[in-house]
């Protein structure tokens, strides 16, 4: 694990203290989870931009057509296979 040091305004630091106490977690856990959540959001935004710049082509769309067909075999009699 890497140690990362940041400088925060006193107001932000106080808010972190308040929330970490309210949630019963350490300041580090709260900041780590908040940062992870923000990075996931940024990644999702970047991914959506990539999808807009490079939409699905004909080959990709064919795969979705196949997926819409559903299973090719009838597995309904396997409902009690586990025992």
N, C-alpha and C positions, 0 to 999 in steps of 0.2 A: 504494500500500500504506500502511496506517495503522500507526503505532507505538503499541503498547499496553504500558503499564508496570504490573507487579503486584508486590506484596510477598509473599514466600514464607517459610515457616519454613526454618531452616537445614537441617533434616532432608530436606525436600522438595527443596530446591536441591541438596543432596548427591546425592540419588537421581537427579535429572535429570542431573547431571554424570556419574554412574556409567553410566546407560543411554545417554547420548549418546556417551560414549567407547566403550562396548561395541558399539553399533550403527554407530559411525563416521559419525555425523551431528552437526550443530551443535545446541547447546542450543535455539536458536530453531526449527530444523526439528522437533525432537522435541516441543517444547511446542506448536507450531503444528499438527502432525499429531494430537497427543493432544486438543487443543481441538476441532479439526474433527471427530474421531471422536466426541467427547462430544456435540457439537451435533447430529450426524446421529442419534445414539441418542435424544436428547431429542425431535427432530423426529419420529422414528418412534413414540415413545411417545405424543406428542400426536396424531399421525395415527390411531393405533389407538383412542384415546379418542374422536376424532371419528367414526370408523366405528361404534363401539359406540353413540354417541348418535344417529347418523343412519344406520341400516342401509339397505341397498339397497332401493329401492322396486320396484314391478312393472315399470316401464320399464327399469330397470337390469338386472333379472333376464332380461328378454327379450333384451337384447344378449348376455348370457352364453349363452343358448340358441342364438342364431345362431352364435356363435363355436364352440360344440361341434359344429356341423355340418361344420366343416372347409372346405377350398376347394371352390368351386362348379364349378371346371374341373379337368380332368385335365392336370397339368403334367409328368407322368412322362416324356414324350418330350423334354423340354427339358434333360435331364441333360448333353447334349453341345453345348448352344447356344453356350457360350463359345468353342468351337473345339477 
